[in-house]
């Protein structure tokens, strides 16, 4: 794809994905993928990422090396875990995580 003469690039129109199908995709991507990237793609994706049913089962195990995210302010795993727990809105059934299992986080989960 070449740049127009103005020098600006525009993505071609993309077909809209149904919220139900997008939820299935987000389940496959996992909590970290949704929190780190997918929710920021567009307003429609953000709306789907906030649906509590998407957060009934949360897997916060890091698919990358733990040191990739551990010391990053942008990717604070404990803050991300709390965000995911809040999104479950009391419907959390299962949670898996590593490297973020602090006493405070366990207490936070039990209070929800």
C-alpha positions in Angstrom: 0.0 0.0 0.0 1.5 3.3 -1.0 1.1 6.6 0.9 -1.1 9.2 -0.7 0.5 12.4 -1.9 -0.4 14.1 1.4 2.0 11.7 3.2 -0.7 10.3 5.6 -1.6 6.7 5.8 -5.2 5.5 6.3 -6.0 1.9 7.1 -8.5 0.4 4.8 -12.0 -0.1 6.3 -12.3 -3.3 8.4 -15.4 -5.3 8.8 -17.0 -5.1 12.3 -16.7 -8.3 14.4 -19.7 -9.2 16.4 -19.3 -8.8 20.2 -19.9 -12.5 20.7 -17.2 -13.5 18.3 -14.9 -10.9 19.7 -15.4 -12.4 23.2 -14.4 -15.8 21.9 -11.2 -14.2 20.4 -10.5 -12.4 23.7 -10.9 -15.7 25.7 -8.2 -17.2 23.4 -5.9 -14.2 23.7 -6.1 -14.3 27.5 -6.3 -11.7 30.2 -2.8 -10.3 29.7 -3.3 -9.9 26.0 -6.6 -8.1 26.5 -5.3 -5.9 29.2 -2.0 -5.1 27.4 -3.3 -4.5 23.9 -6.7 -5.6 22.7 -8.7 -3.2 24.8 -6.9 -0.3 23.3 -7.6 -1.1 19.6 -10.9 0.7 19.3 -14.0 1.7 21.3 -15.9 -1.4 20.2 -13.1 -3.7 21.4 -12.9 -1.7 24.7 -16.6 -2.2 25.3 -16.3 -6.0 24.8 -13.2 -6.1 27.1 -15.3 -4.6 29.9 -18.0 -7.3 29.9 -17.9 -9.2 33.2 -18.6 -12.6 31.7 -15.2 -12.4 29.9 -13.5 -12.2 33.3 -15.1 -15.2 35.1 -11.9 -17.2 34.5 -8.7 -15.2 34.6 -5.3 -16.6 33.7 -2.6 -14.1 34.7 0.2 -16.6 34.2 2.8 -14.8 32.1 3.3 -16.3 28.7 6.5 -14.3 28.3 9.5 -14.4 30.6 8.6 -13.0 34.0 11.3 -10.4 33.8 9.7 -8.9 30.7 6.9 -7.5 32.7 7.9 -7.6 36.3 9.7 -4.2 36.6 7.7 -2.3 34.0 5.5 0.5 35.2 3.3 0.1 32.2 2.7 -3.6 32.8 2.4 -3.8 36.6 1.1 -7.4 37.0 -0.5 -6.9 40.4 -2.3 -3.8 39.2 -3.4 -5.7 36.1 -4.6 -8.6 38.2 -6.7 -6.2 40.3 -8.1 -4.6 37.2 -9.1 -8.0 35.8 -10.7 -9.0 39.2 -12.7 -5.7 39.2 -13.9 -6.4 35.7 -15.3 -9.8 36.8 -17.7 -7.7 38.9 -18.2 -10.4 41.5 -18.5 -13.2 39.0 -14.9 -14.5 39.3 -14.9 -18.3 39.4 -11.3 -19.1 38.7 -8.0 -17.3 38.7 -4.5 -18.4 37.9 -1.4 -16.3 38.4 2.3 -16.4 39.1 4.8 -13.8 40.4 2.0 -11.6 41.7 0.6 -13.7 44.6 1.0 -11.2 47.4 -0.9 -11.4 50.6 -2.6 -8.1 49.6 -3.7 -9.5 46.3 -5.2 -12.7 47.9 -7.1 -10.5 50.4 -8.3 -8.3 47.5 -9.6 -11.4 45.7 -11.4 -12.7 48.8 -13.2 -9.4 49.3 -14.6 -9.5 45.9 
